[in-house]
Amino acid sequence: MITKIENYYLNQAIEEAPDLKEYTEEEYLMFASAGYKRMWEDEKIYHGKETNLNGSLWYTIIGATNGKIYKISLQIIDVNRKHIEYIFKSTLNYMIKEMGKYNEHPFLSKKYYWDAPEGNIIFVQLSKFGQHCINILITSNSIREQVKNYISKH
């Protein structure tokens, strides 16, 4: 499983991760109003520097809990659908080469899942309102205990 993108890697101590800028209160509120909420008491979200994966620059967001990175989120947005299609296919081929065949791919979707002992990866292409985007979500298994505790409380 891919666990490192340039200078960011899963379970990396936040103080060792370069160029991070924590979300402002306004950004946390916008994040929540978009339907996302922080799940862990000490969870923090950071803007990372743009990172290169497979020859493309990706906008990077980092999720951290217990002072360590548990999620690396990469995104590319473009109005040019053909450009996004090219990056999506190229990146899918790269990921299959690096990690092997995905574990799950819902029929006729542009969503792929890889599961591994160290965590999981979701790779998806979306199109709405003339915008086309690709998201890669790399999540560490280090949050499994927190997930169990969260489920038991809710």
Rosetta silent file (secondary structure, phi, psi, omega in degrees, C-alpha in Angstrom):
SEQUENCE: MITKIENYYLNQAIEEAPDLKEYTEEEYLMFASAGYKRMWEDEKIYHGKETNLNGSLWYTIIGATNGKIYKISLQIIDVNRKHIEYIFKSTLNYMIKEMGKYNEHPFLSKKYYWDAPEGNIIFVQLSKFGQHCINILITSNSIREQVKNYISKH
SCORE:     score description
SCORE:     0.000 S_00000001
   1 L     0.000  140.799  175.038    0.000    0.000    0.000 S_00000001
   2 L   -72.365  122.107  179.826    1.180    3.520   -0.736 S_00000001
   3 L  -122.609   -1.207 -177.304    1.717    5.157    2.670 S_00000001
   4 E  -136.198  133.239  174.076    3.987    8.053    1.689 S_00000001
   5 E  -126.920  109.131 -175.148    3.483   10.974   -0.704 S_00000001
   6 L    50.167 -116.332 -174.946    6.639   13.097   -0.984 S_00000001
   7 L   -92.486    6.974  179.697    7.351   14.425    2.538 S_00000001
   8 E  -113.372  136.373  176.741    4.102   13.179    4.129 S_00000001
   9 E  -146.107  154.590 -179.458    3.537    9.666    5.402 S_00000001
  10 L   -61.452  141.244  179.350    1.018    7.839    7.548 S_00000001
  11 L    69.238   12.489  175.661    1.735    7.864   11.299 S_00000001
  12 L   -72.796  137.091  174.808    4.278   10.684   10.853 S_00000001
  13 E   -64.025  134.496 -177.329    4.510   13.033   13.834 S_00000001
  14 H   -56.031  -39.693 -178.382    2.905   16.367   12.933 S_00000001
  15 H   -67.451  -14.914  177.391    5.952   18.332   14.100 S_00000001
  16 H   -94.268   -8.780 -177.770    8.057   16.403   11.565 S_00000001
  17 L   -87.432  124.452 -175.688    5.718   17.125    8.628 S_00000001
  18 L   -79.076  151.587  168.622    6.851   20.156    6.600 S_00000001
  19 L    59.475   38.906  177.163    4.757   23.099    5.448 S_00000001
  20 L   -96.525  141.962  176.459    1.514   22.348    7.318 S_00000001
  21 E  -132.612  115.955 -177.262   -0.987   25.076    8.118 S_00000001
  22 E   -65.182  146.761  175.258   -3.885   24.167   10.389 S_00000001
  23 L   -54.223  145.961  172.501   -7.402   25.025    9.267 S_00000001
  24 L   -79.679  167.363  176.837   -8.736   28.300   10.611 S_00000001
  25 H   -57.321  -39.697  178.730  -11.932   28.300   12.695 S_00000001
  26 H   -62.608  -41.192  178.764  -13.792   29.518    9.589 S_00000001
  27 H   -66.634  -39.567  175.633  -12.434   26.609    7.545 S_00000001
  28 H   -61.682  -40.325  178.448  -13.460   24.132   10.241 S_00000001
  29 H   -66.097  -41.960  176.970  -16.967   25.659   10.182 S_00000001
  30 H   -63.466  -40.565  178.149  -17.135   25.456    6.368 S_00000001
  31 H   -58.900  -45.615  179.643  -15.917   21.857    6.564 S_00000001
  32 H   -68.557  -39.751 -179.157  -18.719   21.061    9.036 S_00000001
  33 H   -69.642  -19.447  176.262  -21.376   22.924    7.027 S_00000001
  34 L   -83.563    1.988  176.905  -20.418   20.845    3.962 S_00000001
  35 L    99.863    4.670  179.106  -21.449   17.758    5.930 S_00000001
  36 L  -107.927  142.082  175.706  -18.073   16.698    7.263 S_00000001
  37 L  -136.899  154.278  175.456  -17.201   16.719   10.897 S_00000001
  38 L   -71.309  132.594 -176.067  -14.174   15.915   12.926 S_00000001
  39 L   -95.079  -23.790 -174.572  -14.708   12.506   14.472 S_00000001
  40 L  -108.861  145.007 -176.773  -11.929   12.449   17.054 S_00000001
  41 L   -54.616  -41.872 -175.465  -11.642   14.785   20.050 S_00000001
  42 L  -101.891   14.506 -175.979   -8.123   15.896   19.189 S_00000001
  43 L   -65.211  135.806  175.772   -8.473   15.725   15.395 S_00000001
  44 E  -129.174  149.510  179.855   -6.815   18.522   13.455 S_00000001
  45 E  -122.178  137.376 -175.370   -6.886   19.232    9.744 S_00000001
  46 E  -129.664  145.981  165.363   -4.030   20.870    7.867 S_00000001
  47 E   -80.990  131.024  173.735   -3.346   22.289    4.454 S_00000001
  48 L  -103.604  176.841  175.416   -0.207   20.631    3.136 S_00000001
  49 L   -78.451  156.786  175.466    1.977   21.772    0.297 S_00000001
  50 L   -58.469  138.216 -178.258    1.066   20.650   -3.200 S_00000001
  51 E  -121.698  154.274 -179.252    2.567   17.238   -3.779 S_00000001
  52 E   -99.422  126.506  172.869    3.618   15.376   -6.885 S_00000001
  53 E  -135.927  123.063  176.614    2.166   11.944   -7.561 S_00000001
  54 L    55.456   36.462  175.218    2.608   10.217  -10.917 S_00000001
  55 L    84.468    3.829  177.837    3.665   13.445  -12.636 S_00000001
  56 E  -120.586  149.736  175.531    0.724   15.587  -11.472 S_00000001
  57 E   -89.992  131.335 -177.058    0.500   18.194   -8.713 S_00000001
  58 E  -118.579  136.780  170.768   -2.162   17.437   -6.118 S_00000001
  59 E   -68.481  135.637 -172.137   -3.727   19.731   -3.523 S_00000001
  60 E  -122.371  129.962  173.780   -2.977   18.077   -0.163 S_00000001
  61 E  -121.965  137.420 -176.990   -4.988   17.977    3.059 S_00000001
  62 E  -117.218  132.225  172.363   -3.677   16.165    6.139 S_00000001
  63 E  -106.273  137.107 -178.242   -5.779   14.724    8.968 S_00000001
  64 E  -134.991  145.783  171.893   -4.096   14.148   12.316 S_00000001
  65 E  -146.751  150.781 -175.932   -5.015   12.617   15.645 S_00000001
  66 L    54.300   29.993  176.970   -2.834   11.802   18.642 S_00000001
  67 L    74.299   11.771 -178.020   -0.252   14.147   17.098 S_00000001
  68 E  -132.348  152.910  178.042    0.236   11.905   14.044 S_00000001
  69 E   -70.269  124.814  174.012   -0.955   11.842   10.454 S_00000001
  70 E  -113.834  -15.542  179.782   -3.774    9.339    9.991 S_00000001
  71 E  -143.480  135.069  171.909   -5.080   10.579    6.625 S_00000001
  72 E  -118.717  118.569 -179.830   -3.497   12.040    3.509 S_00000001
  73 E  -113.092  127.268  179.074   -6.063   13.435    1.080 S_00000001
  74 E  -117.044  143.304 -179.203   -5.049   14.423   -2.428 S_00000001
  75 E  -148.022  142.364  169.959   -7.238   16.257   -4.927 S_00000001
  76 E  -127.261  131.647  177.157   -7.090   17.654   -8.439 S_00000001
  77 E  -123.988  138.410 -179.825   -9.945   19.822   -9.766 S_00000001
  78 E  -157.050  149.905  174.367  -10.254   20.986  -13.362 S_00000001
  79 L   -83.473  -15.408 -178.816  -12.985   22.106  -15.779 S_00000001
  80 L   -85.823  101.577 -175.690  -11.267   20.162  -18.562 S_00000001
  81 H   -62.402  -40.080 -179.123  -12.881   16.723  -18.421 S_00000001
  82 H   -63.256  -38.160  177.767  -10.429   15.148  -20.882 S_00000001
  83 H   -63.099  -45.519  178.872   -7.496   16.307  -18.769 S_00000001
  84 H   -63.939  -42.508  178.583   -9.064   14.791  -15.632 S_00000001
  85 H   -58.872  -43.234  179.501   -9.865   11.552  -17.498 S_00000001
  86 H   -62.030  -48.474 -179.755   -6.217   11.300  -18.583 S_00000001
  87 H   -62.709  -41.331 -179.387   -4.895   11.890  -15.047 S_00000001
  88 H   -60.753  -50.726 -178.850   -7.440    9.440  -13.613 S_00000001
  89 H   -63.727  -44.305  179.767   -6.520    6.609  -15.999 S_00000001
  90 H   -62.415  -43.733 -178.833   -2.794    7.261  -15.676 S_00000001
  91 H   -70.224  -38.120  175.827   -2.980    7.401  -11.864 S_00000001
  92 H   -59.668  -46.522  177.896   -5.149    4.272  -11.696 S_00000001
  93 H   -60.239  -41.475  178.176   -2.544    2.393  -13.764 S_00000001
  94 H   -61.653  -46.015 -177.894    0.209    3.740  -11.497 S_00000001
  95 H   -65.648  -39.731  177.140   -1.638    2.652   -8.348 S_00000001
  96 H   -64.351  -40.665  177.698   -2.300   -0.829   -9.712 S_00000001
  97 H   -62.142  -41.948 -177.134    1.381   -1.120  -10.625 S_00000001
  98 H   -76.351  -35.670 -170.233    2.431    0.001   -7.116 S_00000001
  99 H  -121.070   -5.497 -175.187   -0.156   -1.885   -5.032 S_00000001
 100 L    87.315 -178.938 -177.782   -1.647   -4.589   -7.195 S_00000001
 101 L   -63.785  142.829  177.807   -5.280   -4.972   -8.161 S_00000001
 102 L   -62.318  158.592  178.608   -7.831   -3.090   -6.057 S_00000001
 103 L   -84.654  -28.091 -175.950  -10.031   -4.990   -3.590 S_00000001
 104 E  -149.265  143.605  176.408  -13.288   -3.400   -4.657 S_00000001
 105 L  -153.853   97.481  179.921  -14.690   -1.476   -7.609 S_00000001
 106 L   -56.274  137.504 -176.906  -18.476   -0.968   -7.687 S_00000001
 107 L   -50.459  131.332  178.424  -19.892   -1.755  -11.135 S_00000001
 108 L    61.130   18.029  177.479  -19.853    1.230  -13.546 S_00000001
 109 L  -101.637  168.089  172.554  -18.351    3.540  -10.941 S_00000001
 110 L  -112.872   52.143 -179.266  -15.149    5.531  -10.986 S_00000001
 111 E  -134.738  131.961 -178.145  -14.313    4.459   -7.450 S_00000001
 112 E  -131.795  142.200 -179.539  -11.609    1.994   -6.410 S_00000001
 113 E  -125.016  136.196  170.725  -10.694    0.629   -2.969 S_00000001
 114 E  -121.666  131.241  174.551   -7.502   -0.969   -1.716 S_00000001
 115 E  -115.512  139.601  179.641   -7.370   -2.568    1.729 S_00000001
 116 E  -149.168  163.908  179.340   -4.114   -3.521    3.423 S_00000001
 117 L   -56.981  -32.043 -178.392   -2.920   -4.257    6.962 S_00000001
 118 L   -84.105   -8.757  178.580   -1.544   -0.704    7.271 S_00000001
 119 E   154.143 -150.666  178.795   -4.794    0.979    6.162 S_00000001
 120 E  -146.854  164.803  178.030   -6.812    1.643    3.038 S_00000001
 121 E  -132.786  135.085  171.931   -6.965    3.822   -0.047 S_00000001
 122 E  -116.354  130.704 -179.600  -10.007    5.189   -1.840 S_00000001
 123 E  -126.229  121.298 -172.630   -9.496    6.530   -5.369 S_00000001
 124 E  -145.587  146.693  173.139  -12.468    8.270   -6.988 S_00000001
 125 E  -115.653  134.378  179.771  -13.390   10.594   -9.843 S_00000001
 126 E  -129.918  150.747  175.124  -16.382   12.932   -9.504 S_00000001
 127 E  -138.629  125.121  176.953  -18.053   15.434  -11.818 S_00000001
 128 E  -152.255  139.906  173.355  -20.565   18.090  -10.730 S_00000001
 129 L    53.649   37.751  178.790  -21.551   21.525  -11.936 S_00000001
 130 L    78.346    2.268  177.040  -18.949   21.553  -14.722 S_00000001
 131 E  -106.436  140.243  179.155  -16.126   20.723  -12.315 S_00000001
 132 E  -123.588  134.053 -178.810  -14.259   17.436  -12.507 S_00000001
 133 E  -141.084  158.108  174.514  -12.129   16.150   -9.690 S_00000001
 134 E  -124.373  133.847  177.662  -10.078   13.207   -8.579 S_00000001
 135 E  -123.431  138.819  170.290   -9.647   12.343   -4.914 S_00000001
 136 E  -123.951  123.637  179.301   -7.229    9.952   -3.272 S_00000001
 137 E  -117.425  113.634 -178.977   -7.832    9.227    0.413 S_00000001
 138 E  -108.666  117.138 -173.733   -5.051    7.329    2.169 S_00000001
 139 E  -123.295  134.037 -179.769   -6.034    6.296    5.697 S_00000001
 140 E   -80.339  149.366  173.977   -3.938    4.619    8.376 S_00000001
 141 H   -76.144   -3.585 -178.735   -5.185    1.662   10.409 S_00000001
 142 H   -61.520  -15.565 -178.865   -3.867    3.504   13.483 S_00000001
 143 H   -95.052    5.108 -177.296   -7.379    4.882   14.056 S_00000001
 144 H   -55.443  -43.161  179.003   -9.066    1.468   14.376 S_00000001
 145 H   -63.997  -40.844  178.242   -9.319    1.728   18.169 S_00000001
 146 H   -64.335  -37.496  177.940  -10.784    5.223   17.890 S_00000001
 147 H   -63.438  -46.208  178.618  -13.317    3.932   15.338 S_00000001
 148 H   -59.408  -45.166  179.428  -14.379    1.124   17.700 S_00000001
 149 H   -64.456  -40.779  179.524  -14.767    3.604   20.577 S_00000001
 150 H   -62.326  -45.621 -179.367  -16.699    6.040   18.366 S_00000001
 151 H   -63.789  -41.144 -178.690  -19.101    3.312   17.211 S_00000001
 152 H   -67.274  -27.038  178.778  -19.682    2.076   20.757 S_00000001
 153 H   -83.721  -20.386 -174.840  -20.595    5.622   21.900 S_00000001
 154 L  -115.104    0.000    0.000  -22.988    6.312   19.008 S_00000001
